[in-house]
Amino acid sequence: MRYIRYALLGSFAVALIAVALANSNIVTLKVLPEDVAAFVGMNASVDLPLFIVILGGILVGLLVGFVWEWVREYGQRADAARQAREMRRLEREVARLKGEKHEGKDEVLALLDEAS
């Protein structure tokens, strides 16, 4: 199983290197379109290799997806935590009621009664 994982990671690395070598041309990445940048007075741009733009876009998309899912599942996590608290409260109540049921009885008889 370990070798399969290493083989997959190696093939993924080879694919990324192939994409990087095939797309090494420099491109200009602009923050705003030229008309909007002239109106706002901010003309920010950066020159990057195309593979960095591609891989950066993939990375940003993954991060946005992870954050989106984490926010979306907040309700489910809150429900699970509430149910866990309720379960612990009910377990304490069951233990307390068992203790009250066997109060004043012989310890051996109480243990036998609990086992059955």
N, C-alpha and C positions, 0 to 999 in steps of 0.2 A: 504494500500500500504506500509506503514511504517513497519507493522508486517511481510509482505512478505520479505522485504529487510533484516530485522533482522534475519528472519529464514534462508535466504540464506547465510548471513554472518556467522551465527552460524554453519550451516552445513559445510561451507567452513573451518571454524576454526577447527571443529571436524575432518574433513578429513586431514588437515595439521598436527594435533596432532597425528592422527593414523599413518600417513606416518613417522613422526619423531620417534614415539615409535617403529615402525617396522624396521626402518633403523638406529638404534643408534650405530651400530658397527663402530669402528674407522678404517679409511682407510688412506693410505698415498697418498697425492696428490703431484706429482712431476711437476716441471716447464718444464723440458726437459727430453727426454729419457736418459738412463744411458750412452750410448755410446757418444751421443752428449754432455752431461754434462761433461764427462771425457775429451773430446777433448777441450771444451771451458774452463774447469776448474771451472765451476759453478755447484754445486750440491745442488740446493735449493729444499727442500721438506717440507711439513707440514702435520701433522696428524690431521684429522678432522673427526667428525661423518659423516656418509654417507648422512644423511638427509640434512646437511648443504651444502654438495656438490651438491645434487639434487636441493634444493631450490635456491642455489646461481646460478646454471646454468640456471634455469628458469628465475631468476631475471635479469641476464646478457643478456639473450636472449630477454627479453622484452625491456630492455633499448636500446639494439642495434636496435631492430625493431622500437622503437619510434624515435630514432635519424635518422635512415634511412628514415623513412616516412617524418620527418620534412625537411630533406635535399631534398628529392624527390619532395615535394610540394612547394619548394621555388618559382619556376616559376609561379605556380598558385597564390600564395600570392602576388607576384610582379605584375602580371596582374590585380588582383583585386584592388590593391592600385592604379595602373595607371588609371584604369577605374573610380575609385572613384574621383581621382584628375580631370580627364577630365569632369566628371559629374558636379563637383562643379564649374569648369571654365565655362561650358556651362550654368549652372543656373545663374551665375553672368552676363553672356552675355545677356541672355534672359531678366533679370531684367533691365539691362542697356538699351536694345532696347525698352522695354515697356515704360521706362521713357522718352526716346527720342520721341516715338510715341505720347505720351500724353503731350508733352511739349507745353506750351502756351494754352492748352485747359482748360476749366472750370473743377475744381476738381470733381464735381458731375458727369459730363458727362464722365470724364476719368474713374471713378469708375464703372459707368454703362457699359461702353465699355469693361472694364476688366472682368466684371461679365458674360458677354454674350459670 
